[in-house]
């Protein structure tokens, strides 16, 4: 039970990410997939690619969680490191979109995405979902390898070529989001730019912002959020000497007001989707984050990569706890 801010009391149920319990569920998404006004939460399982759903029925206390709400192995072979949702075909029902293993098990970046379609009925019944896999066109090393369009005759999804092919968008993407104006925000896991600190250039992660026509937004790339650098910060080493600590790109989300939520290692930033300017920072939340999400009341939710850290619920206006 949740008895207070970041305070929990076990009720006998042990809810864990996997049989090994050495990695958190991360990269999940909240979506009202059955249109009943309540959001379901879907998470991928790193070890078996299956999707887990967290679902509360009407009248259930959302401040408690047990095996009645958490359903493992709902949809097999979908994704490992993250999932998102979007109404790709415009029918009013969001699809779930995920992909395969990336850096786990020494694998190369996957060359496909999986699209999960909900057919209606019980959201806790895996038989009500279907999964289709869409292969990327041949990788070019530039731009985004695909956009999707449904072939209405066959019901299949097809690659539509390369988006923003003329731009050298860095690989190893770890976050992507679309704002209310249709701009595409992209985050790499690795440093792709630099800032000058005390006369020396230090590597930083930045956010690339593309207009719907594939050109870069005027304020792209985004390096700073107010006085903070998104991709790193000044600190001191064990000997007390000035040092630089990088923040790896950990995921992007869209807040209820349309602003962009940037997970930069252990810190969450909120950027104005119209200007790219920083609006809020959570400060150090304690460990490596995953992509954040937001509910209809404006609260922001963010989880952690490693076990032992409960999901944080933050005020959407200033990202305070």
FIMIKOL-723020 format. One line per field, with one value per residue (C-alpha): residue number from 1; residue in three letters; x negated, y negated, z. Coordinates in nm, 3 decimals, padded with zeros to 5 digits. Layout:
pos: NUM | ...
code: ala | ...
x: X | ...
y: Y | ...
z: Z | ...
This chain:
pos: 1 | 2 | 3 | 4 | 5 | 6 | 7 | 8 | 9 | 10 | 11 | 12 | 13 | 14 | 15 | 16 | 17 | 18 | 19 | 20 | 21 | 22 | 23 | 24 | 25 | 26 | 27 | 28 | 29 | 30 | 31 | 32 | 33 | 34 | 35 | 36 | 37 | 38 | 39 | 40 | 41 | 42 | 43 | 44 | 45 | 46 | 47 | 48 | 49 | 50 | 51 | 52 | 53 | 54 | 55 | 56 | 57 | 58 | 59 | 60 | 61 | 62 | 63 | 64 | 65 | 66 | 67 | 68 | 69 | 70 | 71 | 72 | 73 | 74 | 75 | 76 | 77 | 78 | 79 | 80 | 81 | 82 | 83 | 84 | 85 | 86 | 87 | 88 | 89 | 90 | 91 | 92 | 93 | 94 | 95 | 96 | 97 | 98 | 99 | 100 | 101 | 102 | 103 | 104 | 105 | 106 | 107 | 108 | 109 | 110 | 111 | 112 | 113 | 114 | 115 | 116 | 117 | 118 | 119 | 120 | 121 | 122 | 123 | 124 | 125 | 126 | 127 | 128 | 129 | 130 | 131 | 132 | 133 | 134 | 135 | 136 | 137 | 138 | 139 | 140 | 141 | 142 | 143 | 144 | 145 | 146 | 147 | 148 | 149 | 150 | 151 | 152 | 153 | 154 | 155 | 156 | 157 | 158 | 159 | 160 | 161 | 162 | 163 | 164 | 165 | 166 | 167 | 168 | 169 | 170 | 171 | 172 | 173 | 174 | 175 | 176 | 177 | 178 | 179 | 180 | 181 | 182 | 183 | 184 | 185 | 186 | 187 | 188 | 189 | 190 | 191 | 192 | 193 | 194 | 195 | 196 | 197 | 198 | 199 | 200 | 201 | 202 | 203 | 204 | 205 | 206 | 207 | 208 | 209 | 210 | 211 | 212 | 213 | 214 | 215 | 216 | 217 | 218 | 219 | 220 | 221 | 222 | 223 | 224 | 225 | 226 | 227 | 228 | 229 | 230 | 231 | 232 | 233 | 234 | 235 | 236 | 237 | 238 | 239 | 240 | 241 | 242 | 243 | 244 | 245 | 246 | 247 | 248 | 249 | 250 | 251 | 252 | 253 | 254 | 255 | 256 | 257 | 258 | 259 | 260 | 261 | 262 | 263 | 264 | 265 | 266 | 267 | 268 | 269 | 270 | 271 | 272 | 273 | 274 | 275 | 276 | 277 | 278 | 279 | 280 | 281 | 282 | 283 | 284 | 285 | 286 | 287 | 288 | 289 | 290 | 291 | 292 | 293 | 294 | 295 | 296 | 297 | 298 | 299 | 300 | 301 | 302 | 303 | 304 | 305 | 306 | 307 | 308 | 309 | 310 | 311 | 312 | 313 | 314 | 315 | 316 | 317 | 318 | 319 | 320 | 321
code: unk | unk | unk | unk | unk | unk | unk | unk | unk | unk | unk | unk | unk | unk | unk | unk | unk | unk | unk | unk | unk | unk | unk | unk | unk | unk | unk | unk | unk | unk | unk | unk | unk | unk | unk | unk | unk | unk | unk | unk | unk | unk | unk | unk | unk | unk | unk | unk | unk | unk | unk | unk | unk | unk | unk | unk | unk | unk | unk | unk | unk | unk | unk | unk | unk | unk | unk | unk | unk | unk | unk | unk | unk | unk | unk | unk | unk | unk | unk | unk | unk | unk | unk | unk | unk | unk | unk | unk | unk | unk | unk | unk | unk | unk | unk | unk | unk | unk | unk | unk | unk | unk | unk | unk | unk | unk | unk | unk | unk | unk | unk | unk | unk | unk | unk | unk | unk | unk | unk | unk | unk | unk | unk | unk | unk | unk | unk | unk | unk | unk | unk | unk | unk | unk | unk | unk | unk | unk | unk | unk | unk | unk | unk | unk | unk | unk | unk | unk | unk | unk | unk | unk | unk | unk | unk | unk | unk | unk | unk | unk | unk | unk | unk | unk | unk | unk | unk | unk | unk | unk | unk | unk | unk | unk | unk | unk | unk | unk | unk | unk | unk | unk | unk | unk | unk | unk | unk | unk | unk | unk | unk | unk | unk | unk | unk | unk | unk | unk | unk | unk | unk | unk | unk | unk | unk | unk | unk | unk | unk | unk | unk | unk | unk | unk | unk | unk | unk | unk | unk | unk | unk | unk | unk | unk | unk | unk | unk | unk | unk | unk | unk | unk | unk | unk | unk | unk | unk | unk | unk | unk | unk | unk | unk | unk | unk | unk | unk | unk | unk | unk | unk | unk | unk | unk | unk | unk | unk | unk | unk | unk | unk | unk | unk | unk | unk | unk | unk | unk | unk | unk | unk | unk | unk | unk | unk | unk | unk | unk | unk | unk | unk | unk | unk | unk | unk | unk | unk | unk | unk | unk | unk | unk | unk | unk | unk | unk | unk | unk | unk | unk | unk | unk | unk | unk | unk | unk | unk | unk | unk | unk | unk | unk | unk | unk | unk | unk | unk | unk | unk | unk | unk
x: 00.000 | -00.107 | -00.092 | -00.265 | -00.515 | -00.762 | -00.638 | -00.510 | -00.382 | -00.390 | -00.058 | -00.200 | -00.212 | -00.557 | -00.532 | -00.859 | -00.979 | -01.092 | -01.187 | -01.541 | -01.426 | -01.750 | -01.609 | -01.314 | -01.025 | -01.108 | -01.010 | -00.639 | -00.346 | -00.001 | 00.281 | 00.659 | 00.657 | 01.022 | 01.165 | 01.333 | 01.175 | 00.922 | 00.561 | 00.394 | 00.017 | -00.192 | -00.551 | -00.793 | -00.984 | -01.355 | -01.409 | -01.130 | -01.002 | -00.650 | -00.423 | -00.286 | 00.030 | 00.122 | 00.499 | 00.738 | 01.106 | 01.370 | 01.386 | 01.043 | 00.810 | 00.531 | 00.321 | 00.274 | 00.127 | 00.141 | 00.143 | 00.506 | 00.381 | 00.052 | 00.075 | -00.243 | -00.294 | 00.011 | -00.129 | -00.439 | -00.739 | -00.676 | -00.958 | -01.233 | -01.361 | -01.063 | -00.723 | -00.512 | -00.157 | 00.011 | 00.317 | 00.131 | 00.434 | 00.662 | 00.940 | 00.947 | 00.782 | 00.413 | 00.165 | -00.131 | -00.467 | -00.785 | -01.098 | -01.346 | -01.666 | -01.927 | -02.246 | -02.137 | -02.305 | -02.550 | -02.275 | -02.285 | -02.008 | -01.690 | -01.573 | -01.200 | -00.919 | -00.623 | -00.274 | -00.015 | 00.352 | 00.631 | 00.950 | 01.176 | 01.303 | 01.112 | 00.777 | 00.640 | 00.699 | 00.403 | 00.630 | 00.775 | 00.445 | 00.266 | -00.097 | -00.242 | -00.610 | -00.733 | -01.084 | -01.285 | -01.401 | -01.773 | -01.957 | -02.122 | -02.289 | -02.107 | -01.766 | -01.496 | -01.477 | -01.102 | -00.762 | -00.452 | -00.137 | 00.133 | 00.223 | 00.600 | 00.658 | 00.444 | 00.442 | 00.062 | -00.186 | -00.453 | -00.774 | -00.751 | -01.118 | -01.355 | -01.243 | -01.486 | -01.734 | -01.952 | -02.024 | -02.297 | -02.089 | -02.306 | -02.236 | -02.167 | -01.837 | -01.700 | -01.400 | -01.151 | -00.841 | -00.597 | -00.468 | -00.127 | -00.269 | -00.387 | -00.757 | -00.964 | -01.202 | -01.490 | -01.743 | -02.054 | -02.191 | -02.542 | -02.712 | -02.689 | -02.792 | -03.006 | -03.012 | -03.308 | -03.368 | -03.660 | -03.839 | -03.791 | -03.531 | -03.323 | -03.096 | -02.721 | -02.396 | -02.154 | -01.797 | -01.732 | -01.400 | -01.263 | -00.976 | -00.706 | -00.878 | -01.205 | -01.400 | -01.549 | -01.359 | -01.520 | -01.615 | -01.755 | -01.968 | -01.873 | -02.172 | -02.047 | -01.748 | -01.781 | -02.119 | -02.149 | -02.322 | -02.100 | -02.385 | -02.620 | -02.723 | -03.032 | -03.136 | -03.454 | -03.647 | -03.755 | -04.055 | -03.844 | -03.950 | -03.703 | -03.550 | -03.276 | -02.999 | -02.788 | -02.416 | -02.320 | -02.000 | -01.737 | -01.407 | -01.156 | -00.791 | -00.515 | -00.351 | 00.023 | -00.036 | -00.241 | -00.580 | -00.862 | -00.989 | -01.359 | -01.513 | -01.883 | -02.045 | -01.918 | -01.744 | -01.414 | -01.378 | -01.072 | -01.118 | -00.879 | -00.765 | -00.729 | -01.074 | -01.291 | -01.356 | -01.382 | -01.080 | -01.157 | -01.407 | -01.356 | -01.714 | -01.893 | -01.628 | -01.880 | -01.946 | -01.918 | -01.571 | -01.346 | -01.108 | -00.847 | -00.474 | -00.193 | 00.172 | 00.480 | 00.436 | 00.088 | -00.107 | -00.431 | -00.539 | -00.893 | -01.053 | -01.410 | -01.631 | -01.756 | -01.547 | -01.499 | -01.359 | -00.981 | -00.814 | -00.827 | -00.514 | -00.603 | -00.414 | -00.380 | -00.439 | -00.778 | -00.869 | -00.883 | -00.805
y: 00.000 | -00.359 | -00.525 | -00.851 | -01.019 | -00.748 | -00.535 | -00.183 | 00.104 | 00.460 | 00.648 | 00.994 | 00.963 | 00.943 | 00.768 | 00.783 | 00.726 | 01.082 | 01.410 | 01.276 | 00.949 | 00.773 | 00.517 | 00.284 | 00.267 | -00.043 | -00.226 | -00.175 | -00.376 | -00.471 | -00.462 | -00.436 | -00.148 | -00.051 | -00.403 | -00.365 | -00.680 | -00.491 | -00.444 | -00.105 | -00.088 | 00.140 | 00.240 | 00.462 | 00.742 | 00.722 | 01.098 | 01.243 | 00.948 | 00.995 | 00.707 | 00.669 | 00.470 | 00.293 | 00.245 | 00.122 | 00.204 | -00.052 | -00.089 | 00.059 | -00.145 | -00.281 | -00.341 | 00.036 | 00.292 | 00.671 | 00.960 | 00.867 | 00.560 | 00.684 | 00.932 | 01.089 | 01.231 | 01.054 | 01.016 | 01.221 | 01.112 | 00.737 | 00.535 | 00.532 | 00.185 | -00.039 | -00.091 | -00.384 | -00.440 | -00.634 | -00.621 | -00.531 | -00.458 | -00.732 | -00.501 | -00.644 | -00.336 | -00.375 | -00.117 | -00.004 | -00.031 | 00.142 | 00.304 | 00.582 | 00.613 | 00.343 | 00.345 | 00.643 | 00.978 | 00.804 | 00.753 | 00.483 | 00.225 | 00.396 | 00.329 | 00.355 | 00.234 | 00.425 | 00.272 | 00.409 | 00.363 | 00.396 | 00.550 | 00.467 | 00.663 | 00.744 | 00.558 | 00.837 | 01.103 | 01.143 | 01.297 | 00.950 | 00.819 | 00.883 | 00.805 | 00.712 | 00.659 | 00.393 | 00.414 | 00.099 | 00.007 | 00.055 | -00.153 | -00.468 | -00.585 | -00.915 | -01.043 | -00.812 | -00.481 | -00.473 | -00.625 | -00.411 | -00.406 | -00.141 | 00.039 | 00.033 | 00.307 | 00.565 | 00.417 | 00.432 | 00.161 | 00.062 | -00.136 | -00.468 | -00.545 | -00.762 | -01.071 | -01.364 | -01.173 | -01.478 | -01.523 | -01.331 | -01.228 | -01.039 | -00.672 | -00.488 | -00.665 | -00.636 | -00.866 | -01.005 | -01.220 | -01.419 | -01.754 | -01.913 | -02.103 | -01.780 | -01.840 | -01.529 | -01.533 | -01.285 | -01.190 | -00.975 | -00.770 | -00.894 | -01.235 | -01.395 | -01.754 | -01.955 | -02.258 | -02.463 | -02.440 | -02.623 | -02.646 | -02.279 | -02.118 | -01.851 | -01.594 | -01.638 | -01.480 | -01.709 | -01.692 | -01.721 | -01.875 | -01.823 | -02.001 | -01.790 | -01.846 | -01.695 | -02.019 | -02.109 | -02.349 | -02.690 | -02.608 | -02.259 | -02.106 | -02.182 | -02.180 | -02.378 | -02.397 | -02.738 | -02.747 | -02.367 | -02.169 | -01.877 | -01.639 | -01.698 | -01.905 | -02.033 | -01.852 | -01.759 | -01.433 | -01.234 | -01.465 | -01.778 | -01.879 | -02.019 | -01.744 | -01.689 | -01.432 | -01.341 | -01.270 | -00.990 | -01.023 | -00.804 | -00.881 | -01.142 | -01.193 | -01.443 | -01.620 | -01.686 | -02.047 | -01.934 | -02.021 | -01.769 | -01.562 | -01.481 | -01.204 | -01.286 | -01.018 | -01.094 | -01.425 | -01.505 | -01.828 | -01.994 | -02.187 | -02.430 | -02.251 | -02.582 | -02.725 | -02.448 | -02.657 | -02.494 | -02.532 | -02.299 | -02.049 | -01.776 | -01.780 | -01.453 | -01.185 | -00.927 | -00.690 | -00.640 | -00.725 | -00.589 | -00.784 | -00.987 | -01.011 | -01.238 | -01.194 | -01.406 | -01.589 | -01.703 | -01.477 | -01.336 | -00.976 | -00.850 | -00.514 | -00.391 | -00.150 | 00.031 | 00.205 | 00.061 | -00.275 | -00.331 | -00.526 | -00.900 | -01.115 | -01.478 | -01.804 | -01.872 | -02.245 | -02.246 | -01.872 | -01.887 | -01.578
z: 00.000 | -00.058 | 00.283 | 00.196 | -00.035 | -00.141 | 00.150 | 00.089 | 00.301 | 00.169 | 00.179 | 00.114 | -00.265 | -00.421 | -00.758 | -00.949 | -01.301 | -01.372 | -01.213 | -01.174 | -01.018 | -01.113 | -01.356 | -01.332 | -01.572 | -01.770 | -02.084 | -02.025 | -02.154 | -02.023 | -02.277 | -02.269 | -02.514 | -02.471 | -02.459 | -02.118 | -01.976 | -01.761 | -01.864 | -01.875 | -01.826 | -02.050 | -01.977 | -02.172 | -02.002 | -02.082 | -02.063 | -02.277 | -02.489 | -02.350 | -02.253 | -01.901 | -01.832 | -01.509 | -01.505 | -01.239 | -01.266 | -01.172 | -00.796 | -00.724 | -00.504 | -00.723 | -00.411 | -00.373 | -00.612 | -00.616 | -00.860 | -00.934 | -01.122 | -01.273 | -01.561 | -01.698 | -02.046 | -02.186 | -02.539 | -02.635 | -02.843 | -02.866 | -02.713 | -02.453 | -02.370 | -02.426 | -02.579 | -02.689 | -02.807 | -03.084 | -03.306 | -03.624 | -03.839 | -03.707 | -03.591 | -03.239 | -03.083 | -02.992 | -03.113 | -02.900 | -03.077 | -02.966 | -03.100 | -03.028 | -02.834 | -02.889 | -02.686 | -02.475 | -02.547 | -02.780 | -03.038 | -03.301 | -03.317 | -03.443 | -03.798 | -03.733 | -03.511 | -03.377 | -03.381 | -03.139 | -03.232 | -02.975 | -03.115 | -02.821 | -02.524 | -02.206 | -02.192 | -01.971 | -02.238 | -02.473 | -02.738 | -02.797 | -02.933 | -03.262 | -03.342 | -03.681 | -03.753 | -03.994 | -04.136 | -04.190 | -04.537 | -04.590 | -04.330 | -04.462 | -04.143 | -04.178 | -04.079 | -03.952 | -04.130 | -04.169 | -04.133 | -04.140 | -04.347 | -04.336 | -04.657 | -04.604 | -04.860 | -04.680 | -04.330 | -04.332 | -04.238 | -04.486 | -04.469 | -04.651 | -04.700 | -04.502 | -04.313 | -04.291 | -04.507 | -04.567 | -04.197 | -04.018 | -03.720 | -03.466 | -03.411 | -03.084 | -03.028 | -02.677 | -02.698 | -02.949 | -02.900 | -03.112 | -02.982 | -03.051 | -03.350 | -03.511 | -03.443 | -03.381 | -03.084 | -03.088 | -02.821 | -02.858 | -02.571 | -02.641 | -02.651 | -02.994 | -02.921 | -02.680 | -02.452 | -02.335 | -01.962 | -01.801 | -02.133 | -02.224 | -02.448 | -02.277 | -02.451 | -02.406 | -02.513 | -02.697 | -02.826 | -03.200 | -03.305 | -03.657 | -03.826 | -03.993 | -04.330 | -04.202 | -04.158 | -03.822 | -03.599 | -03.555 | -03.194 | -03.267 | -03.126 | -02.766 | -02.527 | -02.231 | -01.998 | -01.838 | -01.665 | -01.674 | -01.947 | -02.050 | -02.121 | -01.830 | -01.530 | -01.350 | -01.034 | -00.846 | -00.842 | -00.537 | -00.497 | -00.502 | -00.852 | -01.107 | -01.319 | -01.574 | -01.540 | -01.842 | -01.840 | -02.078 | -02.280 | -02.113 | -02.281 | -02.394 | -02.308 | -02.375 | -02.081 | -02.068 | -02.175 | -02.476 | -02.333 | -02.365 | -02.072 | -02.106 | -01.897 | -01.874 | -01.657 | -01.304 | -01.379 | -01.549 | -01.746 | -01.893 | -02.219 | -02.383 | -02.700 | -02.888 | -02.811 | -02.667 | -02.357 | -02.016 | -01.790 | -01.498 | -01.356 | -01.098 | -00.975 | -00.903 | -00.842 | -00.726 | -01.014 | -01.389 | -01.518 | -01.791 | -02.014 | -01.824 | -01.885 | -01.768 | -01.672 | -01.743 | -01.411 | -01.509 | -01.274 | -01.417 | -01.357 | -01.404 | -01.325 | -01.290 | -01.480 | -01.171 | -00.903 | -00.559 | -00.668 | -00.663 | -00.941 | -00.871 | -00.898 | -00.969 | -00.995 | -01.368 | -01.337 | -01.164 | -01.143 | -00.764 | -00.556
